[in-house]
Amino acid sequence: MSKILIRGARVLGGEAQDVLIDGETIAQVGTGLPADGATTVVEAGGRILLPGLVDLHTHLREPGREDSETVLTGTKAAAVGGFTAVHAMANTFPVADTAGVVEQVWRLGRESGYCDVQPVGAVTVGLAGKHLAELGAMHDSAATVRVFSDDGKCVDDAVIMRRALEYVKAFDGVIAQHAQEPRLTEGAQMNEGIVSAELGLGGWPAVAEESIIARDVLLAAHVGSRVHICHLSTAGSVELIRWAKSKGWNVTAEVTPHHLLLTDELVRSYNPVYKVNPPLRTEADVMALREALADGTIDCVATDHAPHPHEDKDCEWAAAAMGMVGLETALSVVQETMVETGLLDWAGVADRMSFRPARIGRLDGHGRPVSPGEPANLTLVDPAYRGAVDPAGFASRSRNTPYEGRELPGRVTHTFLRGRATVVDGNLA
């Protein structure tokens, strides 16, 4: 069994300690730990050691859109970003609405070796919103699906949503809702507001998101089930989640890195890299999202990593696909928006990017303390690093990042998946 000694790391941002990995497990945490000749030593030099990051919302595109991403390239991107587990969304071709498809994605993840892949099952057959998919069969499959979502499409039929919440309650599953009232967003191109009016682009009102959230938290409370709100983007949505939690309802929510940093003012460039679903909102929304993540109203950060081939983004705004890649830049954006602003410390980052998402997804072995006996799923971060984002060096197959050329702080230097280094000195192992 191989041994790795991480020497002088600030665990969760605290005092420098040594962490000894023996095989797949953390063996010791302390100071002055010895290393024999068979032990690989990583000199951390005061860098931050976090539990491996967990993403609740990743689009890996396989099967069906391997021109955008594959499970292999997506998990490589995840490892570079410090993630040891990702949840693969269901809007593939064919849709992940059967036990067979989710098992295929799960097995591809196991074969990649860079990151654990937990498939997300579709709520409805073909994401069509008409009939429930085989939720029980997906849960009982080898993939053990616990999270279900029609992400990319809202489950807009209240009866279907209620039935889904009732069904997954039997095995403590969760419905992850893409909150977008479809009739209110027909022809929408960007956030509805001053900028959309000036540019003459179809507006996407905040109420389209908020109305679905209001309905779904009430439904979840009514049936006593769990609902998770994907990519929260408005100040009004924050208030609805805060109200639902004050009632003691089993409601959780996520925010993307790009909604913590970018605003609809960027759309003035007409650069389709800024076209995303839900759209970039106002500065006031961004500030409300940051505060809500800091106070725990929003539970976690999720990337909504949405890779697209060059031709789907390098075109006129109206024809461009919605979405941004985010796995490789997520932690840097969180450092800039939350740590460097004083809203979260590194222990808070570990909570929002590892502990909580692992709990919501019911992932065993991830989101665990950096303590003896725990699985060695770890991420080592150099917070002093600053550099411009260069998508040419991405591990992802796609390059549609909104941060190209932008200087961001922090860099993942090492990622360990069950004691095996997947990233060493910033490069894939």
SVG drawing of the C-alpha trace seen along z (x, -y; Angstrom):
<svg xmlns="http://www.w3.org/2000/svg" viewBox="-52 -51 66 54">
<polyline fill="none" stroke="black" stroke-width="0.4" points="0.0,0.0 1.4,-3.4 1.9,-6.2 1.8,-9.9 2.7,-12.5 1.3,-16.0 3.6,-18.1 2.7,-21.6 -0.8,-22.0 -3.3,-24.3 -6.3,-22.0 -9.5,-23.9 -7.4,-27.1 -6.2,-26.4 -2.7,-25.9 -0.2,-24.0 -0.3,-20.2 0.9,-17.0 -1.5,-14.5 -0.4,-11.0 -2.3,-8.9 -1.9,-5.2 -3.5,-3.5 -7.1,-4.8 -7.4,-6.3 -6.1,-9.1 -3.9,-7.4 -2.7,-10.3 -3.1,-14.1 -0.6,-16.0 2.7,-17.8 6.2,-16.4 5.0,-13.2 7.9,-11.1 8.3,-9.8 10.2,-6.6 11.9,-6.0 8.8,-4.4 6.6,-7.5 6.0,-10.1 6.3,-13.6 4.3,-16.6 5.6,-19.8 2.4,-21.9 4.2,-25.0 1.1,-26.4 -1.3,-25.8 -4.9,-25.0 -6.0,-21.4 -9.7,-20.8 -11.9,-17.7 -12.4,-16.8 -14.9,-19.1 -18.3,-17.7 -20.4,-19.1 -24.2,-18.5 -24.7,-19.8 -22.4,-18.7 -23.2,-18.1 -20.9,-15.4 -22.9,-15.1 -22.1,-11.4 -23.9,-9.5 -24.9,-11.5 -22.9,-14.7 -19.3,-13.5 -18.4,-16.5 -19.0,-18.7 -17.6,-16.5 -17.2,-12.9 -17.2,-11.3 -13.4,-11.0 -12.7,-14.6 -15.3,-15.9 -13.8,-14.0 -10.4,-15.2 -11.7,-18.7 -13.3,-18.0 -10.0,-16.7 -8.1,-19.7 -10.7,-21.9 -10.3,-19.9 -13.4,-17.8 -13.5,-14.2 -17.2,-13.6 -19.7,-15.0 -23.3,-14.5 -23.9,-13.9 -27.1,-15.5 -29.7,-13.6 -30.1,-15.6 -28.1,-13.3 -29.0,-11.5 -30.6,-9.1 -31.9,-10.8 -30.8,-9.2 -34.4,-8.0 -33.7,-4.3 -31.6,-2.0 -29.6,-1.1 -28.5,-4.6 -27.6,-5.7 -25.6,-2.5 -23.7,-3.3 -22.7,-6.7 -21.8,-5.3 -19.6,-2.6 -17.8,-5.2 -17.1,-7.2 -15.6,-4.2 -13.4,-3.5 -12.1,-7.1 -10.4,-7.0 -10.2,-10.7 -13.4,-11.4 -16.4,-9.6 -19.5,-10.1 -23.0,-9.8 -25.7,-9.9 -28.7,-12.1 -31.9,-10.4 -34.5,-12.2 -37.8,-12.9 -39.9,-12.3 -39.6,-10.1 -37.5,-11.9 -37.5,-15.1 -41.0,-15.6 -42.7,-16.4 -45.6,-14.0 -44.9,-10.7 -42.7,-9.8 -39.5,-7.9 -38.6,-4.6 -37.3,-6.3 -37.4,-3.2 -35.5,-1.1 -32.8,-3.8 -32.5,-3.9 -32.2,-0.1 -29.7,0.1 -25.9,0.4 -25.7,-3.4 -28.0,-3.8 -29.5,-7.1 -30.7,-9.4 -31.1,-12.7 -33.6,-13.2 -33.9,-16.2 -35.2,-17.3 -32.5,-19.9 -32.6,-22.1 -36.4,-21.8 -38.7,-22.6 -41.1,-20.0 -43.9,-22.6 -46.9,-20.3 -47.7,-20.5 -49.3,-17.1 -46.2,-15.4 -44.0,-17.3 -46.1,-16.2 -46.0,-12.6 -42.3,-12.7 -41.8,-14.1 -44.1,-11.4 -42.3,-8.6 -38.7,-9.5 -39.7,-9.9 -39.8,-6.1 -36.0,-5.9 -35.0,-9.4 -34.4,-10.7 -34.5,-14.3 -36.0,-16.1 -33.6,-18.8 -35.8,-21.4 -34.8,-23.6 -37.0,-26.5 -38.2,-28.1 -41.9,-28.7 -41.9,-28.0 -44.6,-30.3 -43.0,-33.3 -39.7,-32.7 -40.9,-32.1 -38.4,-33.9 -36.3,-35.0 -32.7,-35.8 -31.4,-37.4 -32.4,-38.9 -35.5,-41.1 -34.5,-44.6 -32.9,-47.8 -30.2,-46.1 -32.6,-43.9 -34.8,-46.9 -31.9,-48.9 -30.5,-46.1 -34.0,-45.0 -33.5,-41.4 -36.4,-39.3 -36.5,-39.5 -36.3,-36.6 -38.2,-37.8 -37.1,-36.9 -40.7,-35.8 -40.3,-32.9 -37.9,-31.4 -39.5,-32.5 -43.0,-31.3 -41.8,-27.7 -39.7,-27.8 -42.8,-29.1 -44.9,-26.2 -42.3,-23.5 -41.4,-24.4 -45.1,-24.3 -45.4,-20.9 -42.4,-19.5 -43.8,-20.6 -47.2,-19.1 -45.9,-15.7 -43.0,-15.8 -40.3,-15.2 -37.0,-16.8 -36.7,-19.4 -33.4,-20.9 -33.5,-24.1 -30.9,-24.3 -28.8,-27.4 -30.7,-30.0 -30.2,-33.4 -32.4,-36.1 -32.8,-38.0 -36.5,-37.0 -35.5,-33.4 -33.3,-33.8 -36.1,-35.2 -38.4,-32.3 -35.7,-29.7 -35.1,-31.6 -38.9,-31.6 -39.2,-27.8 -36.3,-27.0 -37.8,-29.1 -40.7,-26.7 -38.5,-23.7 -39.2,-22.4 -36.7,-20.0 -35.6,-22.5 -32.0,-23.0 -30.6,-25.2 -27.4,-25.8 -25.8,-28.8 -23.3,-28.7 -19.9,-30.5 -20.9,-32.6 -24.0,-33.9 -21.8,-35.0 -19.6,-37.1 -21.0,-38.1 -23.9,-40.4 -26.2,-41.1 -24.2,-44.2 -21.8,-41.9 -24.4,-41.1 -23.9,-44.5 -20.9,-42.9 -23.3,-40.5 -20.7,-37.8 -22.6,-34.5 -20.2,-33.2 -22.3,-35.1 -25.5,-33.4 -26.6,-31.0 -29.7,-29.5 -30.8,-31.0 -29.4,-34.3 -26.9,-36.5 -28.8,-38.9 -28.2,-42.3 -25.6,-43.4 -28.2,-43.5 -29.0,-39.9 -25.3,-38.9 -24.9,-40.6 -28.0,-38.9 -26.7,-35.5 -23.3,-36.0 -25.0,-37.0 -27.3,-34.0 -24.4,-31.6 -22.5,-33.1 -25.4,-32.8 -26.3,-29.3 -29.7,-30.1 -28.1,-28.8 -26.6,-25.4 -23.9,-24.9 -22.0,-26.0 -22.7,-23.9 -20.9,-24.5 -23.7,-23.8 -20.7,-22.9 -22.2,-23.1 -19.7,-22.4 -20.5,-23.2 -18.6,-22.8 -17.1,-25.9 -19.7,-26.3 -22.5,-26.4 -21.1,-29.5 -19.2,-31.2 -22.3,-32.6 -24.9,-35.3 -26.4,-35.7 -29.9,-34.5 -28.6,-31.2 -26.1,-30.5 -26.5,-27.6 -26.9,-28.5 -24.2,-27.5 -20.7,-27.9 -17.9,-25.5 -17.1,-25.8 -15.4,-22.9 -11.8,-24.2 -12.5,-27.7 -15.2,-27.2 -12.9,-27.3 -11.1,-30.3 -14.3,-32.2 -15.5,-31.3 -12.2,-32.4 -12.6,-35.8 -16.2,-36.4 -16.5,-34.8 -13.1,-34.3 -11.4,-37.5 -14.5,-39.6 -14.5,-38.1 -17.9,-36.4 -16.5,-32.9 -13.4,-31.4 -11.8,-28.2 -13.8,-26.1 -16.9,-27.7 -15.7,-26.9 -15.3,-23.2 -18.8,-23.3 -20.4,-24.8 -18.3,-22.9 -17.9,-19.5 -19.7,-18.7 -23.2,-20.0 -23.3,-18.9 -22.2,-15.4 -25.0,-15.3 -27.6,-16.5 -26.6,-13.9 -26.2,-11.2 -22.7,-10.4 -20.8,-8.0 -17.1,-8.6 -17.2,-12.2 -17.6,-15.4 -15.9,-13.9 -13.6,-15.5 -9.9,-15.5 -9.4,-13.1 -7.7,-9.7 -9.8,-6.8 -11.6,-8.9 -11.3,-8.3 -8.4,-10.2 -10.4,-12.4 -8.5,-15.7 -7.7,-18.9 -4.7,-21.0 -5.0,-24.7 -2.5,-27.5 -4.5,-30.6 -1.6,-33.0 -1.6,-32.1 -3.0,-34.6 -3.2,-34.1 -5.2,-34.7 -7.6,-32.0 -6.4,-30.3 -9.1,-27.9 -6.5,-26.4 -5.1,-24.6 -8.4,-23.2 -8.8,-19.5 -12.5,-19.9 -13.2,-19.2 -15.0,-22.6 -13.7,-26.1 -16.8,-28.2 -15.6,-30.0 -16.7,-33.5 -13.4,-34.1 -10.9,-33.9 -8.1,-36.3 -9.5,-37.3 -7.1,-37.1 -8.5,-34.8 -6.9,-33.8 -6.1,-30.4 -4.9,-27.2 -5.5,-23.5 -2.0,-21.9 -3.0,-18.4 -6.2,-16.3 -6.4,-12.9 -9.1,-10.4 -9.0,-7.7 -5.4,-8.2 -4.3,-8.2 -3.1,-11.5 -5.2,-12.6 -3.5,-16.0 0.1,-16.7 1.6,-20.2 -1.5,-21.5 -1.2,-18.8 -3.2,-15.6 -1.4,-12.6"/>
</svg>
